[in-house]
Amino acid sequence: MRPILKQPSRGQEHEFEAQFGLPEKLPANERMLWQGQPLVSQIARRVFHLPVLAAYFGVMLAWRIATQLHDGAAWSEALRGSLVMALLAAVALAILGTLAHTAARTTVYTITDKRVVLRIGIVLTVTYNLPLRSIDAAHLLPLGQGRGEIALALRGDTRIAYLQLWPHARPWQVAKPQPMLRGLADAQAVSDLLVRAWSVANATPANAVSQADTGAQQHDGVPAMATGRGAA
């Protein structure tokens, strides 16, 4: 199997890393298979819901203008009366857009033949090492045009607090949080690679499940990519 290896952009703030996206250099007996970062557009859409908020602010502005026109105000007066609301909306969207960009650019996902590594955090960088043997199942959510997200169900008592993972956590899975690779540009290829890597690491065939067969296994729109004891 040829590894799918993509080198994300390296920011100056992470030049000190022994190996980009990793807490230390990989040992000689471990091989990197893939490395990537979330798409900014997907973080903005899926995490901060910028399109929905932009539509909401647009409706509120239109309603305010329409109300003033109905009350007899001229167009110029109605526009001036809505200026402050428009500016506040623009500032809010700009802040959220900046957060989305920063969250995506400070995140690096890495898959090796032994583990999945999440380097996340805007203010405080944290790295989570998830051995492939600790992954019980993976769930793929296709988002169209090859994009998607992969949630990782952890085995047994392996658990990471939801707030520590956010926004790289499967939505609504608070009792037993699932780390999530968000905004992937080539989600299907990454999920296929993850299945193969898990199978080799566990010396067990992964029980791959097609999306059409997920049925009751689907939760919050995320169909199981592969299931069964320890499947990934």
ZADO-1210 file (C-alpha; in nm, 4 decimals, padded with zeros to 6 digits):
<atoms>
<atom x="00.0000" y="00.0000" z="00.0000" code="MET" pos="1"/>
<atom x="00.1441" y="00.3345" z="-00.1022" code="ARG" pos="2"/>
<atom x="00.0998" y="00.5925" z="00.1746" code="PRO" pos="3"/>
<atom x="-00.1165" y="00.8981" z="00.1140" code="ILE" pos="4"/>
<atom x="00.1088" y="01.1722" z="00.2411" code="LEU" pos="5"/>
<atom x="00.0166" y="01.5393" z="00.2309" code="LYS" pos="6"/>
<atom x="00.2287" y="01.8078" z="00.3892" code="GLN" pos="7"/>
<atom x="00.0202" y="02.0897" z="00.5381" code="PRO" pos="8"/>
<atom x="00.1515" y="02.4419" z="00.5621" code="SER" pos="9"/>
<atom x="00.3886" y="02.5061" z="00.8509" code="ARG" pos="10"/>
<atom x="00.3326" y="02.8190" z="01.0547" code="GLY" pos="11"/>
<atom x="00.6124" y="03.0060" z="01.2278" code="GLN" pos="12"/>
<atom x="00.4607" y="02.9390" z="01.5688" code="GLU" pos="13"/>
<atom x="00.5205" y="02.5645" z="01.5188" code="HIS" pos="14"/>
<atom x="00.8746" y="02.5806" z="01.3800" code="GLU" pos="15"/>
<atom x="01.0001" y="02.4527" z="01.7162" code="PHE" pos="16"/>
<atom x="00.8338" y="02.1129" z="01.6709" code="GLU" pos="17"/>
<atom x="01.0712" y="01.8225" z="01.6348" code="ALA" pos="18"/>
<atom x="00.8415" y="01.6980" z="01.3587" code="GLN" pos="19"/>
<atom x="00.5527" y="01.9021" z="01.2263" code="PHE" pos="20"/>
<atom x="00.2224" y="01.8117" z="01.3907" code="GLY" pos="21"/>
<atom x="00.3850" y="01.5617" z="01.6280" code="LEU" pos="22"/>
<atom x="00.5101" y="01.5922" z="01.9870" code="PRO" pos="23"/>
<atom x="00.8383" y="01.4254" z="01.8882" code="GLU" pos="24"/>
<atom x="01.0027" y="01.2637" z="01.5891" code="LYS" pos="25"/>
<atom x="00.8575" y="00.9328" z="01.4853" code="LEU" pos="26"/>
<atom x="01.0580" y="00.6315" z="01.6019" code="PRO" pos="27"/>
<atom x="01.2381" y="00.4291" z="01.3384" code="ALA" pos="28"/>
<atom x="00.9751" y="00.1537" z="01.3495" code="ASN" pos="29"/>
<atom x="00.6803" y="00.3884" z="01.2850" code="GLU" pos="30"/>
<atom x="00.5767" y="00.5254" z="00.9455" code="ARG" pos="31"/>
<atom x="00.3652" y="00.8297" z="00.8655" code="MET" pos="32"/>
<atom x="00.0823" y="00.7464" z="00.6256" code="LEU" pos="33"/>
<atom x="-00.1029" y="01.0762" z="00.6011" code="TRP" pos="34"/>
<atom x="-00.1001" y="01.4261" z="00.7430" code="GLN" pos="35"/>
<atom x="-00.3396" y="01.7109" z="00.6793" code="GLY" pos="36"/>
<atom x="-00.5336" y="02.0076" z="00.8129" code="GLN" pos="37"/>
<atom x="-00.9047" y="02.0976" z="00.8123" code="PRO" pos="38"/>
<atom x="-01.0419" y="02.3149" z="00.5361" code="LEU" pos="39"/>
<atom x="-01.1076" y="02.6645" z="00.6695" code="VAL" pos="40"/>
<atom x="-01.4366" y="02.6795" z="00.4784" code="SER" pos="41"/>
<atom x="-01.5604" y="02.3602" z="00.6438" code="GLN" pos="42"/>
<atom x="-01.4653" y="02.4752" z="00.9943" code="ILE" pos="43"/>
<atom x="-01.6466" y="02.8047" z="00.9273" code="ALA" pos="44"/>
<atom x="-01.9542" y="02.6191" z="00.8022" code="ARG" pos="45"/>
<atom x="-01.9664" y="02.3118" z="01.0255" code="ARG" pos="46"/>
<atom x="-01.8321" y="02.4504" z="01.3552" code="VAL" pos="47"/>
<atom x="-01.9108" y="02.8225" z="01.3600" code="PHE" pos="48"/>
<atom x="-02.2150" y="02.8040" z="01.1260" code="HIS" pos="49"/>
<atom x="-02.1179" y="03.1250" z="00.9453" code="LEU" pos="50"/>
<atom x="-02.3605" y="03.0826" z="00.6509" code="PRO" pos="51"/>
<atom x="-02.6535" y="03.0357" z="00.8899" code="VAL" pos="52"/>
<atom x="-02.5529" y="03.3364" z="01.0990" code="LEU" pos="53"/>
<atom x="-02.4987" y="03.5500" z="00.7887" code="ALA" pos="54"/>
<atom x="-02.8477" y="03.4574" z="00.6662" code="ALA" pos="55"/>
<atom x="-02.9937" y="03.5341" z="01.0108" code="TYR" pos="56"/>
<atom x="-02.8310" y="03.8778" z="01.0226" code="PHE" pos="57"/>
<atom x="-02.9467" y="03.9436" z="00.6671" code="GLY" pos="58"/>
<atom x="-03.3063" y="03.8626" z="00.7564" code="VAL" pos="59"/>
<atom x="-03.2900" y="04.0812" z="01.0672" code="MET" pos="60"/>
<atom x="-03.1516" y="04.3750" z="00.8681" code="LEU" pos="61"/>
<atom x="-03.4135" y="04.3331" z="00.5969" code="ALA" pos="62"/>
<atom x="-03.6870" y="04.3190" z="00.8602" code="TRP" pos="63"/>
<atom x="-03.5569" y="04.6339" z="01.0308" code="ARG" pos="64"/>
<atom x="-03.5414" y="04.8237" z="00.7027" code="ILE" pos="65"/>
<atom x="-03.8864" y="04.7019" z="00.5985" code="ALA" pos="66"/>
<atom x="-04.0308" y="04.8038" z="00.9344" code="THR" pos="67"/>
<atom x="-03.8904" y="05.1559" z="00.9092" code="GLN" pos="68"/>
<atom x="-04.0162" y="05.1925" z="00.5524" code="LEU" pos="69"/>
<atom x="-04.3591" y="05.0755" z="00.6656" code="HIS" pos="70"/>
<atom x="-04.3560" y="05.3404" z="00.9373" code="ASP" pos="71"/>
<atom x="-04.3023" y="05.6098" z="00.6737" code="GLY" pos="72"/>
<atom x="-03.9247" y="05.6536" z="00.6800" code="ALA" pos="73"/>
<atom x="-03.7414" y="05.7332" z="00.3580" code="ALA" pos="74"/>
<atom x="-03.4934" y="05.4815" z="00.2136" code="TRP" pos="75"/>
<atom x="-03.1990" y="05.6944" z="00.3255" code="SER" pos="76"/>
<atom x="-03.3347" y="05.7150" z="00.6788" code="GLU" pos="77"/>
<atom x="-03.4066" y="05.3414" z="00.6907" code="ALA" pos="78"/>
<atom x="-03.0537" y="05.2586" z="00.5750" code="LEU" pos="79"/>
<atom x="-02.8972" y="05.4990" z="00.8238" code="ARG" pos="80"/>
<atom x="-03.1129" y="05.3535" z="01.1004" code="GLY" pos="81"/>
<atom x="-02.9851" y="05.0041" z="01.0194" code="SER" pos="82"/>
<atom x="-02.6184" y="05.0993" z="00.9905" code="LEU" pos="83"/>
<atom x="-02.5260" y="05.0184" z="01.3501" code="VAL" pos="84"/>
<atom x="-02.6882" y="04.6734" z="01.3287" code="MET" pos="85"/>
<atom x="-02.5077" y="04.6056" z="00.9991" code="ALA" pos="86"/>
<atom x="-02.1731" y="04.7039" z="01.1485" code="LEU" pos="87"/>
<atom x="-02.2267" y="04.4857" z="01.4558" code="LEU" pos="88"/>
<atom x="-02.3224" y="04.1921" z="01.2338" code="ALA" pos="89"/>
<atom x="-02.0130" y="04.2433" z="01.0178" code="ALA" pos="90"/>
<atom x="-01.7878" y="04.2553" z="01.3236" code="VAL" pos="91"/>
<atom x="-01.9418" y="03.9376" z="01.4679" code="ALA" pos="92"/>
<atom x="-01.8997" y="03.7513" z="01.1381" code="LEU" pos="93"/>
<atom x="-01.5418" y="03.8768" z="01.1036" code="ALA" pos="94"/>
<atom x="-01.4540" y="03.7545" z="01.4529" code="ILE" pos="95"/>
<atom x="-01.6039" y="03.4122" z="01.3902" code="LEU" pos="96"/>
<atom x="-01.4334" y="03.3922" z="01.0521" code="GLY" pos="97"/>
<atom x="-01.0989" y="03.4704" z="01.2146" code="THR" pos="98"/>
<atom x="-01.1595" y="03.2029" z="01.4770" code="LEU" pos="99"/>
<atom x="-01.2447" y="02.9500" z="01.2048" code="ALA" pos="100"/>
<atom x="-00.9272" y="03.0332" z="01.0128" code="HIS" pos="101"/>
<atom x="-00.7117" y="03.0149" z="01.3252" code="THR" pos="102"/>
<atom x="-00.8694" y="02.6880" z="01.4418" code="ALA" pos="103"/>
<atom x="-00.8047" y="02.5269" z="01.1039" code="ALA" pos="104"/>
<atom x="-00.4500" y="02.6550" z="01.0623" code="ARG" pos="105"/>
<atom x="-00.3405" y="02.5514" z="01.4140" code="THR" pos="106"/>
<atom x="-00.4735" y="02.1974" z="01.3687" code="THR" pos="107"/>
<atom x="-00.2801" y="01.9063" z="01.2228" code="VAL" pos="108"/>
<atom x="-00.4138" y="01.5519" z="01.1887" code="TYR" pos="109"/>
<atom x="-00.1622" y="01.2706" z="01.1434" code="THR" pos="110"/>
<atom x="-00.2157" y="00.9014" z="01.0751" code="ILE" pos="111"/>
<atom x="00.0726" y="00.6601" z="01.1142" code="THR" pos="112"/>
<atom x="00.0803" y="00.2830" z="01.1002" code="ASP" pos="113"/>
<atom x="00.0419" y="00.2782" z="01.4799" code="LYS" pos="114"/>
<atom x="-00.1726" y="00.5756" z="01.5849" code="ARG" pos="115"/>
<atom x="-00.3828" y="00.8787" z="01.5017" code="VAL" pos="116"/>
<atom x="-00.2435" y="01.2089" z="01.6295" code="VAL" pos="117"/>
<atom x="-00.4438" y="01.5283" z="01.6780" code="LEU" pos="118"/>
<atom x="-00.2479" y="01.8471" z="01.7343" code="ARG" pos="119"/>
<atom x="-00.5118" y="02.1054" z="01.8233" code="ILE" pos="120"/>
<atom x="-00.5559" y="02.4274" z="02.0190" code="GLY" pos="121"/>
<atom x="-00.5672" y="02.7988" z="01.9337" code="ILE" pos="122"/>
<atom x="-00.4193" y="02.9456" z="02.2509" code="VAL" pos="123"/>
<atom x="-00.2775" y="02.6353" z="02.4165" code="LEU" pos="124"/>
<atom x="-00.1575" y="02.3637" z="02.1818" code="THR" pos="125"/>
<atom x="-00.2412" y="02.0090" z="02.2921" code="VAL" pos="126"/>
<atom x="-00.1468" y="01.6838" z="02.1202" code="THR" pos="127"/>
<atom x="-00.3558" y="01.3674" z="02.1545" code="TYR" pos="128"/>
<atom x="-00.2053" y="01.0322" z="02.0588" code="ASN" pos="129"/>
<atom x="-00.4695" y="00.7694" z="01.9826" code="LEU" pos="130"/>
<atom x="-00.3163" y="00.4244" z="01.9279" code="PRO" pos="131"/>
<atom x="-00.4947" y="00.2313" z="01.6556" code="LEU" pos="132"/>
<atom x="-00.5462" y="-00.0462" z="01.9101" code="ARG" pos="133"/>
<atom x="-00.7520" y="00.1946" z="02.1250" code="SER" pos="134"/>
<atom x="-00.9937" y="00.2787" z="01.8420" code="ILE" pos="135"/>
<atom x="-01.3126" y="00.0740" z="01.8487" code="ASP" pos="136"/>
<atom x="-01.4927" y="00.2196" z="01.5462" code="ALA" pos="137"/>
<atom x="-01.4800" y="00.5061" z="01.2994" code="ALA" pos="138"/>
<atom x="-01.7700" y="00.6950" z="01.1437" code="HIS" pos="139"/>
<atom x="-01.7526" y="00.8785" z="00.8130" code="LEU" pos="140"/>
<atom x="-01.9780" y="01.1732" z="00.7311" code="LEU" pos="141"/>
<atom x="-01.9507" y="01.2649" z="00.3607" code="PRO" pos="142"/>
<atom x="-02.0076" y="01.6347" z="00.2906" code="LEU" pos="143"/>
<atom x="-01.9918" y="01.6275" z="-00.0874" code="GLY" pos="144"/>
<atom x="-01.7110" y="01.6946" z="-00.3366" code="GLN" pos="145"/>
<atom x="-01.4891" y="01.4444" z="-00.1573" code="GLY" pos="146"/>
<atom x="-01.5048" y="01.6374" z="00.1685" code="ARG" pos="147"/>
<atom x="-01.6082" y="01.4850" z="00.4986" code="GLY" pos="148"/>
<atom x="-01.5445" y="01.4187" z="00.8655" code="GLU" pos="149"/>
<atom x="-01.4350" y="01.1076" z="01.0527" code="ILE" pos="150"/>
<atom x="-01.5332" y="01.0442" z="01.4152" code="ALA" pos="151"/>
<atom x="-01.3337" y="00.7927" z="01.6207" code="LEU" pos="152"/>
<atom x="-01.5072" y="00.5848" z="01.8881" code="ALA" pos="153"/>
<atom x="-01.2536" y="00.4889" z="02.1536" code="LEU" pos="154"/>
<atom x="-01.2362" y="00.1481" z="02.3131" code="ARG" pos="155"/>
<atom x="-01.3179" y="00.0725" z="02.6751" code="GLY" pos="156"/>
<atom x="-01.2349" y="00.3405" z="02.9303" code="ASP" pos="157"/>
<atom x="-01.0236" y="00.5490" z="02.6922" code="THR" pos="158"/>
<atom x="-01.1836" y="00.8905" z="02.7192" code="ARG" pos="159"/>
<atom x="-01.1028" y="01.2563" z="02.6520" code="ILE" pos="160"/>
<atom x="-01.3179" y="01.5382" z="02.7884" code="ALA" pos="161"/>
<atom x="-01.5528" y="01.6887" z="02.5294" code="TYR" pos="162"/>
<atom x="-01.4482" y="02.0472" z="02.6004" code="LEU" pos="163"/>
<atom x="-01.0820" y="01.9539" z="02.5653" code="GLN" pos="164"/>
<atom x="-01.1491" y="01.8129" z="02.2189" code="LEU" pos="165"/>
<atom x="-01.3907" y="02.0791" z="02.0895" code="TRP" pos="166"/>
<atom x="-01.4276" y="02.1624" z="01.8076" code="PRO" pos="167"/>
<atom x="-01.2609" y="01.8337" z="01.7100" code="HIS" pos="168"/>
<atom x="-01.5303" y="01.6260" z="01.8772" code="ALA" pos="169"/>
<atom x="-01.8344" y="01.4493" z="01.7350" code="ARG" pos="170"/>
<atom x="-02.1411" y="01.6677" z="01.8040" code="PRO" pos="171"/>
<atom x="-02.3693" y="01.5638" z="02.0907" code="TRP" pos="172"/>
<atom x="-02.1468" y="01.2744" z="02.2012" code="GLN" pos="173"/>
<atom x="-02.0818" y="01.4272" z="02.5432" code="VAL" pos="174"/>
<atom x="-02.1083" y="01.1256" z="02.7743" code="ALA" pos="175"/>
<atom x="-01.8401" y="00.9405" z="02.5796" code="LYS" pos="176"/>
<atom x="-01.6732" y="01.1943" z="02.3494" code="PRO" pos="177"/>
<atom x="-01.5391" y="01.0872" z="02.0129" code="GLN" pos="178"/>
<atom x="-01.2401" y="01.2685" z="01.8604" code="PRO" pos="179"/>
<atom x="-01.3215" y="01.3911" z="01.5104" code="MET" pos="180"/>
<atom x="-01.1103" y="01.4685" z="01.2058" code="LEU" pos="181"/>
<atom x="-01.3024" y="01.7661" z="01.0688" code="ARG" pos="182"/>
<atom x="-01.3153" y="01.9369" z="00.7321" code="GLY" pos="183"/>
<atom x="-01.1137" y="01.6779" z="00.5382" code="LEU" pos="184"/>
<atom x="-01.0670" y="01.7517" z="00.1699" code="ALA" pos="185"/>
<atom x="-01.0237" y="01.3823" z="00.0802" code="ASP" pos="186"/>
<atom x="-01.2301" y="01.2123" z="00.3490" code="ALA" pos="187"/>
<atom x="-01.3013" y="00.8872" z="00.1644" code="GLN" pos="188"/>
<atom x="-00.9333" y="00.8270" z="00.0858" code="ALA" pos="189"/>
<atom x="-00.8371" y="00.9012" z="00.4462" code="VAL" pos="190"/>
<atom x="-01.1080" y="00.6712" z="00.5818" code="SER" pos="191"/>
<atom x="-00.9968" y="00.3885" z="00.3518" code="ASP" pos="192"/>
<atom x="-00.6388" y="00.4356" z="00.4627" code="LEU" pos="193"/>
<atom x="-00.7460" y="00.4360" z="00.8279" code="LEU" pos="194"/>
<atom x="-00.9339" y="00.1081" z="00.7834" code="VAL" pos="195"/>
<atom x="-00.6299" y="-00.0564" z="00.6282" code="ARG" pos="196"/>
<atom x="-00.3936" y="00.0810" z="00.8923" code="ALA" pos="197"/>
<atom x="-00.6229" y="-00.0382" z="01.1724" code="TRP" pos="198"/>
<atom x="-00.6465" y="-00.3852" z="01.0185" code="SER" pos="199"/>
<atom x="-00.2686" y="-00.4178" z="01.0000" code="VAL" pos="200"/>
<atom x="-00.2083" y="-00.2773" z="01.3498" code="ALA" pos="201"/>
<atom x="-00.4647" y="-00.5109" z="01.5059" code="ASN" pos="202"/>
<atom x="-00.3935" y="-00.8077" z="01.2789" code="ALA" pos="203"/>
<atom x="-00.7706" y="-00.8270" z="01.2292" code="THR" pos="204"/>
<atom x="-00.9794" y="-00.7507" z="00.9180" code="PRO" pos="205"/>
<atom x="-01.1912" y="-00.4409" z="00.9637" code="ALA" pos="206"/>
<atom x="-01.5625" y="-00.4970" z="00.9136" code="ASN" pos="207"/>
<atom x="-01.6225" y="-00.2277" z="00.6542" code="ALA" pos="208"/>
<atom x="-01.9850" y="-00.1177" z="00.6192" code="VAL" pos="209"/>
<atom x="-02.1162" y="00.0602" z="00.3120" code="SER" pos="210"/>
<atom x="-02.3150" y="00.3777" z="00.3687" code="GLN" pos="211"/>
<atom x="-02.6224" y="00.2179" z="00.2160" code="ALA" pos="212"/>
<atom x="-02.6180" y="-00.0535" z="00.4831" code="ASP" pos="213"/>
<atom x="-02.5761" y="00.1675" z="00.7886" code="THR" pos="214"/>
<atom x="-02.9463" y="00.1955" z="00.8735" code="GLY" pos="215"/>
<atom x="-02.9888" y="00.1977" z="01.2502" code="ALA" pos="216"/>
<atom x="-02.6144" y="00.2407" z="01.2947" code="GLN" pos="217"/>
<atom x="-02.6424" y="00.6002" z="01.1746" code="GLN" pos="218"/>
<atom x="-02.6310" y="00.8640" z="01.4471" code="HIS" pos="219"/>
<atom x="-02.6664" y="01.2424" z="01.4048" code="ASP" pos="220"/>
<atom x="-02.6092" y="01.2019" z="01.0323" code="GLY" pos="221"/>
<atom x="-02.2790" y="01.0183" z="01.0672" code="VAL" pos="222"/>
<atom x="-02.2960" y="00.6686" z="00.9141" code="PRO" pos="223"/>
<atom x="-02.0609" y="00.4016" z="01.0359" code="ALA" pos="224"/>
<atom x="-01.7621" y="00.3625" z="00.8087" code="MET" pos="225"/>
<atom x="-01.6693" y="00.0361" z="00.9734" code="ALA" pos="226"/>
<atom x="-01.8071" y="-00.1419" z="01.2760" code="THR" pos="227"/>
<atom x="-01.7587" y="-00.4472" z="01.4873" code="GLY" pos="228"/>
<atom x="-01.5256" y="-00.5105" z="01.7766" code="ARG" pos="229"/>
<atom x="-01.2334" y="-00.2804" z="01.7255" code="GLY" pos="230"/>
<atom x="-01.3215" y="-00.1922" z="01.3676" code="ALA" pos="231"/>
<atom x="-01.2034" y="00.1407" z="01.2367" code="ALA" pos="232"/>
</atoms>
